[in-house]
Amino acid sequence: MDIVWTRHAREKFLERSLKYDINYAEVDIQIKAQKVKQKQLHGTIKTVFELKDTIFTVIKEETKKLINVVSIWESNEAEVELWKKK
């Protein structure tokens, strides 16, 4: 499955990569694993994952062949609770 990043998502990722020393490969693996997945309005999917002691949230659109990452950010308290319940 291929992963593409919108311009907005790439900009947000750049900020986080500098702050947390993460790279696309590490994040792509977590996005594909989808350990915590929650459907959103308008057909998007929220995925929550932990990487280097920080919990991140990604919003994405997904088909059988393609994942389009729309945004990435540090998870809020509710999203952290979703992660802890996995």
N, CA, C and O atoms as a CHARMM CRD file, in Angstrom:
* protein
*
  344
    1    1 MET  N      0.85000  -1.16800   0.00000 PROA 1      0.00000
    2    1 MET  CA     0.00000   0.00000   0.00000 PROA 1      0.00000
    3    1 MET  C      0.90100   1.23900   0.00000 PROA 1      0.00000
    4    1 MET  O      1.80500   1.35400   0.82800 PROA 1      0.00000
    5    2 ASP  N      0.65400   2.14700  -0.91700 PROA 2      0.00000
    6    2 ASP  CA     1.43500   3.37400  -1.01300 PROA 2      0.00000
    7    2 ASP  C      0.89100   4.43700  -0.07200 PROA 2      0.00000
    8    2 ASP  O     -0.31100   4.50200   0.18300 PROA 2      0.00000
    9    3 ILE  N      1.79500   5.27200   0.44200 PROA 3      0.00000
   10    3 ILE  CA     1.40100   6.37700   1.30200 PROA 3      0.00000
   11    3 ILE  C      1.86200   7.67300   0.65300 PROA 3      0.00000
   12    3 ILE  O      3.02700   7.81300   0.28100 PROA 3      0.00000
   13    4 VAL  N      0.93200   8.62500   0.52000 PROA 4      0.00000
   14    4 VAL  CA     1.25800   9.96200   0.02700 PROA 4      0.00000
   15    4 VAL  C      0.84900  10.97200   1.08900 PROA 4      0.00000
   16    4 VAL  O     -0.05300  10.71400   1.88600 PROA 4      0.00000
   17    5 TRP  N      1.50900  12.11400   1.09600 PROA 5      0.00000
   18    5 TRP  CA     1.27000  13.15100   2.09400 PROA 5      0.00000
   19    5 TRP  C      0.81400  14.41800   1.38700 PROA 5      0.00000
   20    5 TRP  O      1.44000  14.84600   0.41700 PROA 5      0.00000
   21    6 THR  N     -0.27200  15.02200   1.86200 PROA 6      0.00000
   22    6 THR  CA    -0.69200  16.31100   1.32400 PROA 6      0.00000
   23    6 THR  C      0.35500  17.36500   1.68100 PROA 6      0.00000
   24    6 THR  O      1.21100  17.14200   2.53700 PROA 6      0.00000
   25    7 ARG  N      0.27400  18.49000   1.02700 PROA 7      0.00000
   26    7 ARG  CA     1.21800  19.57100   1.32300 PROA 7      0.00000
   27    7 ARG  C      1.12800  19.98700   2.79600 PROA 7      0.00000
   28    7 ARG  O      2.14600  20.17100   3.46400 PROA 7      0.00000
   29    8 HSD  N     -0.09800  20.13000   3.28600 PROA 8      0.00000
   30    8 HSD  CA    -0.30500  20.49300   4.69700 PROA 8      0.00000
   31    8 HSD  C      0.35700  19.46200   5.62000 PROA 8      0.00000
   32    8 HSD  O      1.05200  19.82600   6.56800 PROA 8      0.00000
   33    9 ALA  N      0.13400  18.17800   5.33500 PROA 9      0.00000
   34    9 ALA  CA     0.69400  17.11400   6.17400 PROA 9      0.00000
   35    9 ALA  C      2.21900  17.13400   6.13000 PROA 9      0.00000
   36    9 ALA  O      2.86400  16.92800   7.15800 PROA 9      0.00000
   37   10 ARG  N      2.80100  17.37800   4.96600 PROA 10     0.00000
   38   10 ARG  CA     4.26900  17.45400   4.86400 PROA 10     0.00000
   39   10 ARG  C      4.82000  18.60500   5.69400 PROA 10     0.00000
   40   10 ARG  O      5.85400  18.46400   6.34700 PROA 10     0.00000
   41   11 GLU  N      4.12900  19.74900   5.67000 PROA 11     0.00000
   42   11 GLU  CA     4.57200  20.89700   6.47000 PROA 11     0.00000
   43   11 GLU  C      4.50200  20.58500   7.96000 PROA 11     0.00000
   44   11 GLU  O      5.43800  20.88000   8.70300 PROA 11     0.00000
   45   12 LYS  N      3.39100  19.98800   8.40000 PROA 12     0.00000
   46   12 LYS  CA     3.24400  19.61900   9.81000 PROA 12     0.00000
   47   12 LYS  C      4.26900  18.55500  10.20500 PROA 12     0.00000
   48   12 LYS  O      4.82100  18.59700  11.30500 PROA 12     0.00000
   49   13 PHE  N      4.52300  17.58700   9.28900 PROA 13     0.00000
   50   13 PHE  CA     5.51200  16.56100   9.57700 PROA 13     0.00000
   51   13 PHE  C      6.89900  17.17700   9.73400 PROA 13     0.00000
   52   13 PHE  O      7.64900  16.78000  10.62600 PROA 13     0.00000
   53   14 LEU  N      7.24500  18.12300   8.89900 PROA 14     0.00000
   54   14 LEU  CA     8.56500  18.75700   8.98700 PROA 14     0.00000
   55   14 LEU  C      8.77300  19.37100  10.36700 PROA 14     0.00000
   56   14 LEU  O      9.84300  19.22300  10.95800 PROA 14     0.00000
   57   15 GLU  N      7.75400  20.06000  10.88200 PROA 15     0.00000
   58   15 GLU  CA     7.84500  20.64200  12.22700 PROA 15     0.00000
   59   15 GLU  C      8.10800  19.55600  13.27600 PROA 15     0.00000
   60   15 GLU  O      8.97200  19.71300  14.13900 PROA 15     0.00000
   61   16 ARG  N      7.36700  18.47300  13.19100 PROA 16     0.00000
   62   16 ARG  CA     7.50500  17.40500  14.17900 PROA 16     0.00000
   63   16 ARG  C      8.80500  16.63000  14.01200 PROA 16     0.00000
   64   16 ARG  O      9.39200  16.18400  14.99800 PROA 16     0.00000
   65   17 SER  N      9.25700  16.46600  12.77600 PROA 17     0.00000
   66   17 SER  CA    10.50200  15.72700  12.55600 PROA 17     0.00000
   67   17 SER  C     11.69000  16.45800  13.17300 PROA 17     0.00000
   68   17 SER  O     12.60800  15.82900  13.70000 PROA 17     0.00000
   69   18 LEU  N     11.67100  17.76900  13.10700 PROA 18     0.00000
   70   18 LEU  CA    12.74600  18.54800  13.71500 PROA 18     0.00000
   71   18 LEU  C     12.67600  18.50800  15.24300 PROA 18     0.00000
   72   18 LEU  O     13.69900  18.44000  15.92400 PROA 18     0.00000
   73   19 LYS  N     11.47400  18.55100  15.75500 PROA 19     0.00000
   74   19 LYS  CA    11.28800  18.57100  17.20700 PROA 19     0.00000
   75   19 LYS  C     11.52400  17.20100  17.85600 PROA 19     0.00000
   76   19 LYS  O     12.10400  17.12100  18.93800 PROA 19     0.00000
   77   20 TYR  N     11.07300  16.12100  17.19600 PROA 20     0.00000
   78   20 TYR  CA    11.09700  14.79300  17.81000 PROA 20     0.00000
   79   20 TYR  C     12.09600  13.82400  17.16100 PROA 20     0.00000
   80   20 TYR  O     12.19000  12.67000  17.57800 PROA 20     0.00000
   81   21 ASP  N     12.83400  14.27900  16.15500 PROA 21     0.00000
   82   21 ASP  CA    13.81500  13.44900  15.46900 PROA 21     0.00000
   83   21 ASP  C     13.17300  12.16400  14.93100 PROA 21     0.00000
   84   21 ASP  O     13.63200  11.06000  15.22100 PROA 21     0.00000
   85   22 ILE  N     12.11300  12.32800  14.14800 PROA 22     0.00000
   86   22 ILE  CA    11.43700  11.20200  13.51100 PROA 22     0.00000
   87   22 ILE  C     11.57200  11.35900  12.00400 PROA 22     0.00000
   88   22 ILE  O     11.88100  12.44200  11.50600 PROA 22     0.00000
   89   23 ASN  N     11.33600  10.25500  11.27600 PROA 23     0.00000
   90   23 ASN  CA    11.40000  10.32500   9.81800 PROA 23     0.00000
   91   23 ASN  C     10.16300   9.67500   9.19800 PROA 23     0.00000
   92   23 ASN  O      9.39000   8.99900   9.87500 PROA 23     0.00000
   93   24 TYR  N      9.99600   9.89900   7.88600 PROA 24     0.00000
   94   24 TYR  CA     8.81800   9.38100   7.19000 PROA 24     0.00000
   95   24 TYR  C      8.69500   7.86600   7.31000 PROA 24     0.00000
   96   24 TYR  O      7.59300   7.35300   7.50600 PROA 24     0.00000
   97   25 ALA  N      9.79900   7.14800   7.19600 PROA 25     0.00000
   98   25 ALA  CA     9.73400   5.68200   7.24000 PROA 25     0.00000
   99   25 ALA  C      9.14700   5.18700   8.55200 PROA 25     0.00000
  100   25 ALA  O      8.30600   4.28800   8.55700 PROA 25     0.00000
  101   26 GLU  N      9.58500   5.77000   9.66800 PROA 26     0.00000
  102   26 GLU  CA     9.06300   5.36500  10.97700 PROA 26     0.00000
  103   26 GLU  C      7.56800   5.62900  11.08500 PROA 26     0.00000
  104   26 GLU  O      6.81300   4.80000  11.59300 PROA 26     0.00000
  105   27 VAL  N      7.15600   6.78400  10.60600 PROA 27     0.00000
  106   27 VAL  CA     5.73800   7.15800  10.68500 PROA 27     0.00000
  107   27 VAL  C      4.90700   6.30600   9.72700 PROA 27     0.00000
  108   27 VAL  O      3.81400   5.86400  10.08200 PROA 27     0.00000
  109   28 ASP  N      5.41800   6.07200   8.51500 PROA 28     0.00000
  110   28 ASP  CA     4.68600   5.25100   7.54400 PROA 28     0.00000
  111   28 ASP  C      4.41200   3.85200   8.09300 PROA 28     0.00000
  112   28 ASP  O      3.32600   3.31100   7.88700 PROA 28     0.00000
  113   29 ILE  N      5.37400   3.27000   8.78000 PROA 29     0.00000
  114   29 ILE  CA     5.18400   1.93800   9.37500 PROA 29     0.00000
  115   29 ILE  C      4.03900   1.97000  10.38200 PROA 29     0.00000
  116   29 ILE  O      3.20100   1.06800  10.39700 PROA 29     0.00000
  117   30 GLN  N      3.99800   2.99800  11.22000 PROA 30     0.00000
  118   30 GLN  CA     2.93700   3.12200  12.22400 PROA 30     0.00000
  119   30 GLN  C      1.57200   3.37000  11.57300 PROA 30     0.00000
  120   30 GLN  O      0.55600   2.84600  12.02800 PROA 30     0.00000
  121   31 ILE  N      1.56000   4.16700  10.51400 PROA 31     0.00000
  122   31 ILE  CA     0.30500   4.45000   9.81000 PROA 31     0.00000
  123   31 ILE  C     -0.25700   3.17400   9.19800 PROA 31     0.00000
  124   31 ILE  O     -1.46200   2.93000   9.26900 PROA 31     0.00000
  125   32 LYS  N      0.59600   2.36800   8.60500 PROA 32     0.00000
  126   32 LYS  CA     0.14600   1.10500   8.01300 PROA 32     0.00000
  127   32 LYS  C     -0.31200   0.11600   9.07400 PROA 32     0.00000
  128   32 LYS  O     -1.25500  -0.64000   8.84000 PROA 32     0.00000
  129   33 ALA  N      0.33300   0.10600  10.23500 PROA 33     0.00000
  130   33 ALA  CA    -0.02500  -0.83400  11.30100 PROA 33     0.00000
  131   33 ALA  C     -1.41200  -0.55000  11.86200 PROA 33     0.00000
  132   33 ALA  O     -2.13800  -1.48400  12.20100 PROA 33     0.00000
  133   34 GLN  N     -1.79200   0.71500  11.96700 PROA 34     0.00000
  134   34 GLN  CA    -3.12600   1.13300  12.42100 PROA 34     0.00000
  135   34 GLN  C     -3.57000   0.44000  13.69600 PROA 34     0.00000
  136   34 GLN  O     -4.67100  -0.10900  13.73800 PROA 34     0.00000
  137   35 LYS  N     -2.76000   0.44800  14.72100 PROA 35     0.00000
  138   35 LYS  CA    -3.12800  -0.21700  15.97200 PROA 35     0.00000
  139   35 LYS  C     -4.34200   0.42500  16.62700 PROA 35     0.00000
  140   35 LYS  O     -5.15200  -0.26700  17.24400 PROA 35     0.00000
  141   36 VAL  N     -4.47400   1.74700  16.49900 PROA 36     0.00000
  142   36 VAL  CA    -5.66800   2.44900  16.98400 PROA 36     0.00000
  143   36 VAL  C     -6.23500   3.22200  15.80600 PROA 36     0.00000
  144   36 VAL  O     -5.60100   4.13700  15.28100 PROA 36     0.00000
  145   37 LYS  N     -7.43400   2.84300  15.40100 PROA 37     0.00000
  146   37 LYS  CA    -8.05200   3.39500  14.19800 PROA 37     0.00000
  147   37 LYS  C     -9.48000   3.80300  14.54500 PROA 37     0.00000
  148   37 LYS  O    -10.22000   3.03300  15.15800 PROA 37     0.00000
  149   38 GLN  N     -9.86500   5.02200  14.15100 PROA 38     0.00000
  150   38 GLN  CA   -11.21000   5.51100  14.44400 PROA 38     0.00000
  151   38 GLN  C    -11.73500   6.24000  13.21100 PROA 38     0.00000
  152   38 GLN  O    -11.09100   7.15900  12.70500 PROA 38     0.00000
  153   39 LYS  N    -12.91100   5.82500  12.73100 PROA 39     0.00000
  154   39 LYS  CA   -13.51200   6.48900  11.57200 PROA 39     0.00000
  155   39 LYS  C    -14.02500   7.86200  11.96200 PROA 39     0.00000
  156   39 LYS  O    -14.56300   8.05800  13.05100 PROA 39     0.00000
  157   40 GLN  N    -13.84700   8.81200  11.04400 PROA 40     0.00000
  158   40 GLN  CA   -14.26200  10.19700  11.24700 PROA 40     0.00000
  159   40 GLN  C    -15.34600  10.56300  10.23800 PROA 40     0.00000
  160   40 GLN  O    -15.68700   9.77100   9.36000 PROA 40     0.00000
  161   41 LEU  N    -15.87000  11.75100  10.37500 PROA 41     0.00000
  162   41 LEU  CA   -16.83000  12.25800   9.39500 PROA 41     0.00000
  163   41 LEU  C    -16.15300  12.43300   8.04500 PROA 41     0.00000
  164   41 LEU  O    -14.92900  12.54300   7.97300 PROA 41     0.00000
  165   42 HSD  N    -16.92200  12.45900   7.00200 PROA 42     0.00000
  166   42 HSD  CA   -16.44300  12.71100   5.64000 PROA 42     0.00000
  167   42 HSD  C    -15.48000  11.63600   5.14100 PROA 42     0.00000
  168   42 HSD  O    -14.68500  11.90200   4.23900 PROA 42     0.00000
  169   43 GLY  N    -15.53100  10.44000   5.69900 PROA 43     0.00000
  170   43 GLY  CA   -14.75700   9.31500   5.20500 PROA 43     0.00000
  171   43 GLY  C    -13.29100   9.27100   5.59000 PROA 43     0.00000
  172   43 GLY  O    -12.54900   8.43500   5.07400 PROA 43     0.00000
  173   44 THR  N    -12.85900  10.13900   6.47500 PROA 44     0.00000
  174   44 THR  CA   -11.46700  10.09200   6.90900 PROA 44     0.00000
  175   44 THR  C    -11.31300   9.13800   8.08600 PROA 44     0.00000
  176   44 THR  O    -12.29100   8.73200   8.71300 PROA 44     0.00000
  177   45 ILE  N    -10.06600   8.79400   8.36600 PROA 45     0.00000
  178   45 ILE  CA    -9.75000   7.87000   9.45400 PROA 45     0.00000
  179   45 ILE  C     -8.69100   8.51700  10.33200 PROA 45     0.00000
  180   45 ILE  O     -7.71500   9.08300   9.83900 PROA 45     0.00000
  181   46 LYS  N     -8.89900   8.42400  11.63800 PROA 46     0.00000
  182   46 LYS  CA    -7.91300   8.91000  12.61200 PROA 46     0.00000
  183   46 LYS  C     -7.12000   7.70400  13.09700 PROA 46     0.00000
  184   46 LYS  O     -7.69500   6.70000  13.51800 PROA 46     0.00000
  185   47 THR  N     -5.79300   7.81200  13.03500 PROA 47     0.00000
  186   47 THR  CA    -4.90700   6.77500  13.53100 PROA 47     0.00000
  187   47 THR  C     -4.02100   7.36100  14.61800 PROA 47     0.00000
  188   47 THR  O     -3.41500   8.41600  14.43000 PROA 47     0.00000
  189   48 VAL  N     -3.94700   6.68300  15.74700 PROA 48     0.00000
  190   48 VAL  CA    -3.13700   7.14100  16.87800 PROA 48     0.00000
  191   48 VAL  C     -2.01800   6.12200  17.08600 PROA 48     0.00000
  192   48 VAL  O     -2.25100   4.91400  17.07000 PROA 48     0.00000
  193   49 PHE  N     -0.79200   6.63200  17.28200 PROA 49     0.00000
  194   49 PHE  CA     0.35400   5.73900  17.47900 PROA 49     0.00000
  195   49 PHE  C      1.41100   6.42100  18.33100 PROA 49     0.00000
  196   49 PHE  O      1.44500   7.64500  18.45800 PROA 49     0.00000
  197   50 GLU  N      2.27400   5.59100  18.91200 PROA 50     0.00000
  198   50 GLU  CA     3.36300   6.10400  19.73500 PROA 50     0.00000
  199   50 GLU  C      4.68000   5.90500  19.00100 PROA 50     0.00000
  200   50 GLU  O      4.93700   4.85100  18.41900 PROA 50     0.00000
  201   51 LEU  N      5.50800   6.94200  19.04200 PROA 51     0.00000
  202   51 LEU  CA     6.81100   6.89300  18.40700 PROA 51     0.00000
  203   51 LEU  C      7.77900   7.72000  19.23300 PROA 51     0.00000
  204   51 LEU  O      7.56500   8.91600  19.43200 PROA 51     0.00000
  205   52 LYS  N      8.83600   7.09500  19.71300 PROA 52     0.00000
  206   52 LYS  CA     9.86000   7.77500  20.52400 PROA 52     0.00000
  207   52 LYS  C      9.25600   8.51500  21.71200 PROA 52     0.00000
  208   52 LYS  O      9.53600   9.69300  21.93100 PROA 52     0.00000
  209   53 ASP  N      8.43700   7.82200  22.46400 PROA 53     0.00000
  210   53 ASP  CA     7.82800   8.33000  23.69700 PROA 53     0.00000
  211   53 ASP  C      6.86000   9.49400  23.49400 PROA 53     0.00000
  212   53 ASP  O      6.53900  10.19900  24.45000 PROA 53     0.00000
  213   54 THR  N      6.40000   9.70100  22.28700 PROA 54     0.00000
  214   54 THR  CA     5.39100  10.72600  22.00000 PROA 54     0.00000
  215   54 THR  C      4.25200  10.05500  21.24300 PROA 54     0.00000
  216   54 THR  O      4.48300   9.21900  20.36900 PROA 54     0.00000
  217   55 ILE  N      3.02600  10.42600  21.58300 PROA 55     0.00000
  218   55 ILE  CA     1.86100   9.85900  20.91100 PROA 55     0.00000
  219   55 ILE  C      1.38500  10.87300  19.87100 PROA 55     0.00000
  220   55 ILE  O      1.16200  12.04300  20.17900 PROA 55     0.00000
  221   56 PHE  N      1.23500  10.39500  18.62900 PROA 56     0.00000
  222   56 PHE  CA     0.83700  11.22700  17.50600 PROA 56     0.00000
  223   56 PHE  C     -0.52200  10.78100  16.98300 PROA 56     0.00000
  224   56 PHE  O     -0.93800   9.63700  17.16900 PROA 56     0.00000
  225   57 THR  N     -1.19800  11.71300  16.32600 PROA 57     0.00000
  226   57 THR  CA    -2.45800  11.42500  15.64700 PROA 57     0.00000
  227   57 THR  C     -2.30600  11.81400  14.18600 PROA 57     0.00000
  228   57 THR  O     -1.74300  12.86000  13.86400 PROA 57     0.00000
  229   58 VAL  N     -2.81200  10.96200  13.31100 PROA 58     0.00000
  230   58 VAL  CA    -2.80400  11.21800  11.87800 PROA 58     0.00000
  231   58 VAL  C     -4.22900  11.12100  11.37000 PROA 58     0.00000
  232   58 VAL  O     -4.96700  10.20700  11.73500 PROA 58     0.00000
  233   59 ILE  N     -4.60900  12.06200  10.53100 PROA 59     0.00000
  234   59 ILE  CA    -5.87600  11.96700   9.80300 PROA 59     0.00000
  235   59 ILE  C     -5.52000  11.57400   8.38700 PROA 59     0.00000
  236   59 ILE  O     -4.62200  12.15500   7.77700 PROA 59     0.00000
  237   60 LYS  N     -6.23400  10.57400   7.86200 PROA 60     0.00000
  238   60 LYS  CA    -5.91100  10.07300   6.53000 PROA 60     0.00000
  239   60 LYS  C     -7.16500   9.65300   5.79300 PROA 60     0.00000
  240   60 LYS  O     -8.21200   9.39800   6.38800 PROA 60     0.00000
  241   61 GLU  N     -7.02600   9.58800   4.48500 PROA 61     0.00000
  242   61 GLU  CA    -8.03900   9.01000   3.61500 PROA 61     0.00000
  243   61 GLU  C     -7.42700   7.72800   3.07900 PROA 61     0.00000
  244   61 GLU  O     -6.23100   7.68500   2.78900 PROA 61     0.00000
  245   62 GLU  N     -8.22600   6.69200   2.94500 PROA 62     0.00000
  246   62 GLU  CA    -7.64500   5.39100   2.62900 PROA 62     0.00000
  247   62 GLU  C     -8.47300   4.62400   1.61300 PROA 62     0.00000
  248   62 GLU  O     -9.70100   4.59500   1.68800 PROA 62     0.00000
  249   63 THR  N     -7.78200   4.00100   0.65800 PROA 63     0.00000
  250   63 THR  CA    -8.38900   3.02800  -0.25600 PROA 63     0.00000
  251   63 THR  C     -7.57300   1.74100  -0.11300 PROA 63     0.00000
  252   63 THR  O     -6.64800   1.68300   0.69700 PROA 63     0.00000
  253   64 LYS  N     -7.90400   0.72800  -0.88200 PROA 64     0.00000
  254   64 LYS  CA    -7.15500  -0.53000  -0.78800 PROA 64     0.00000
  255   64 LYS  C     -5.71400  -0.37500  -1.27300 PROA 64     0.00000
  256   64 LYS  O     -4.84000  -1.13800  -0.86100 PROA 64     0.00000
  257   65 LYS  N     -5.45600   0.60200  -2.14300 PROA 65     0.00000
  258   65 LYS  CA    -4.12000   0.75700  -2.71000 PROA 65     0.00000
  259   65 LYS  C     -3.36600   1.98100  -2.22600 PROA 65     0.00000
  260   65 LYS  O     -2.15500   2.06900  -2.42700 PROA 65     0.00000
  261   66 LEU  N     -4.05600   2.93900  -1.58600 PROA 66     0.00000
  262   66 LEU  CA    -3.41800   4.21700  -1.28800 PROA 66     0.00000
  263   66 LEU  C     -3.87200   4.77400   0.05900 PROA 66     0.00000
  264   66 LEU  O     -5.05200   4.70500   0.40300 PROA 66     0.00000
  265   67 ILE  N     -2.92700   5.32300   0.81500 PROA 67     0.00000
  266   67 ILE  CA    -3.22300   6.07200   2.02900 PROA 67     0.00000
  267   67 ILE  C     -2.78800   7.50500   1.76900 PROA 67     0.00000
  268   67 ILE  O     -1.62500   7.75200   1.44900 PROA 67     0.00000
  269   68 ASN  N     -3.70000   8.44200   1.90100 PROA 68     0.00000
  270   68 ASN  CA    -3.41400   9.85700   1.72700 PROA 68     0.00000
  271   68 ASN  C     -3.42400  10.51200   3.10600 PROA 68     0.00000
  272   68 ASN  O     -4.48600  10.68800   3.70300 PROA 68     0.00000
  273   69 VAL  N     -2.23800  10.87300   3.61500 PROA 69     0.00000
  274   69 VAL  CA    -2.12100  11.50100   4.93000 PROA 69     0.00000
  275   69 VAL  C     -2.51200  12.96700   4.79200 PROA 69     0.00000
  276   69 VAL  O     -1.93200  13.70100   3.99200 PROA 69     0.00000
  277   70 VAL  N     -3.50000  13.38500   5.57900 PROA 70     0.00000
  278   70 VAL  CA    -4.02700  14.74200   5.51200 PROA 70     0.00000
  279   70 VAL  C     -3.35600  15.64300   6.54600 PROA 70     0.00000
  280   70 VAL  O     -3.05800  16.80000   6.25000 PROA 70     0.00000
  281   71 SER  N     -3.11200  15.12800   7.76400 PROA 71     0.00000
  282   71 SER  CA    -2.48300  15.93200   8.80700 PROA 71     0.00000
  283   71 SER  C     -1.87600  15.03800   9.88100 PROA 71     0.00000
  284   71 SER  O     -2.24000  13.86900  10.01300 PROA 71     0.00000
  285   72 ILE  N     -0.95000  15.60300  10.64200 PROA 72     0.00000
  286   72 ILE  CA    -0.31700  14.91100  11.75900 PROA 72     0.00000
  287   72 ILE  C     -0.10600  15.92000  12.88300 PROA 72     0.00000
  288   72 ILE  O      0.23600  17.07600  12.63100 PROA 72     0.00000
  289   73 TRP  N     -0.31100  15.47700  14.13100 PROA 73     0.00000
  290   73 TRP  CA    -0.07800  16.34800  15.29400 PROA 73     0.00000
  291   73 TRP  C      0.15500  15.49600  16.52700 PROA 73     0.00000
  292   73 TRP  O     -0.05000  14.28300  16.51300 PROA 73     0.00000
  293   74 GLU  N      0.59400  16.16300  17.60600 PROA 74     0.00000
  294   74 GLU  CA     0.74400  15.48600  18.88300 PROA 74     0.00000
  295   74 GLU  C     -0.65100  15.24600  19.43900 PROA 74     0.00000
  296   74 GLU  O     -1.49400  16.14200  19.40100 PROA 74     0.00000
  297   75 SER  N     -0.89900  14.06800  19.94500 PROA 75     0.00000
  298   75 SER  CA    -2.23200  13.68600  20.40100 PROA 75     0.00000
  299   75 SER  C     -2.67200  14.48600  21.62300 PROA 75     0.00000
  300   75 SER  O     -1.86100  14.84300  22.47800 PROA 75     0.00000
  301   76 ASN  N     -3.99000  14.76000  21.68600 PROA 76     0.00000
  302   76 ASN  CA    -4.55200  15.40500  22.87800 PROA 76     0.00000
  303   76 ASN  C     -4.90700  14.32800  23.90100 PROA 76     0.00000
  304   76 ASN  O     -4.70000  13.14100  23.64900 PROA 76     0.00000
  305   77 GLU  N     -5.43100  14.72900  25.03600 PROA 77     0.00000
  306   77 GLU  CA    -5.71000  13.78000  26.12700 PROA 77     0.00000
  307   77 GLU  C     -6.67500  12.66900  25.71100 PROA 77     0.00000
  308   77 GLU  O     -6.46500  11.50500  26.05400 PROA 77     0.00000
  309   78 ALA  N     -7.72300  13.02000  24.97900 PROA 78     0.00000
  310   78 ALA  CA    -8.69900  12.00900  24.55100 PROA 78     0.00000
  311   78 ALA  C     -8.05300  10.99100  23.62000 PROA 78     0.00000
  312   78 ALA  O     -8.34600   9.79900  23.70800 PROA 78     0.00000
  313   79 GLU  N     -7.17600  11.45100  22.72900 PROA 79     0.00000
  314   79 GLU  CA    -6.49900  10.54500  21.80700 PROA 79     0.00000
  315   79 GLU  C     -5.47700   9.67300  22.53600 PROA 79     0.00000
  316   79 GLU  O     -5.28600   8.51000  22.18100 PROA 79     0.00000
  317   80 VAL  N     -4.82900  10.22700  23.54200 PROA 80     0.00000
  318   80 VAL  CA    -3.89800   9.44500  24.36100 PROA 80     0.00000
  319   80 VAL  C     -4.65800   8.32900  25.08000 PROA 80     0.00000
  320   80 VAL  O     -4.16100   7.20700  25.18400 PROA 80     0.00000
  321   81 GLU  N     -5.84300   8.62600  25.56900 PROA 81     0.00000
  322   81 GLU  CA    -6.66700   7.59900  26.22900 PROA 81     0.00000
  323   81 GLU  C     -7.03500   6.48600  25.25000 PROA 81     0.00000
  324   81 GLU  O     -7.03400   5.31400  25.62600 PROA 81     0.00000
  325   82 LEU  N     -7.35300   6.83600  23.99200 PROA 82     0.00000
  326   82 LEU  CA    -7.62100   5.81500  22.97300 PROA 82     0.00000
  327   82 LEU  C     -6.40500   4.90300  22.82500 PROA 82     0.00000
  328   82 LEU  O     -6.54400   3.68400  22.73100 PROA 82     0.00000
  329   83 TRP  N     -5.21700   5.49800  22.80400 PROA 83     0.00000
  330   83 TRP  CA    -3.99700   4.71900  22.66100 PROA 83     0.00000
  331   83 TRP  C     -3.79400   3.77700  23.84200 PROA 83     0.00000
  332   83 TRP  O     -3.44300   2.61000  23.66500 PROA 83     0.00000
  333   84 LYS  N     -4.01400   4.28700  25.02700 PROA 84     0.00000
  334   84 LYS  CA    -3.78800   3.47300  26.22600 PROA 84     0.00000
  335   84 LYS  C     -4.77200   2.32100  26.33300 PROA 84     0.00000
  336   84 LYS  O     -4.46500   1.31300  26.97100 PROA 84     0.00000
  337   85 LYS  N     -5.94500   2.44300  25.72700 PROA 85     0.00000
  338   85 LYS  CA    -6.96200   1.37700  25.78500 PROA 85     0.00000
  339   85 LYS  C     -6.70200   0.24800  24.80200 PROA 85     0.00000
  340   85 LYS  O     -7.35500  -0.79200  24.88500 PROA 85     0.00000
  341   86 LYS  N     -5.77500   0.41800  23.88100 PROA 86     0.00000
  342   86 LYS  CA    -5.55000  -0.60300  22.83100 PROA 86     0.00000
  343   86 LYS  C     -5.17900  -1.95600  23.37100 PROA 86     0.00000
  344   86 LYS  O     -4.96600  -2.89100  22.59900 PROA 86     0.00000
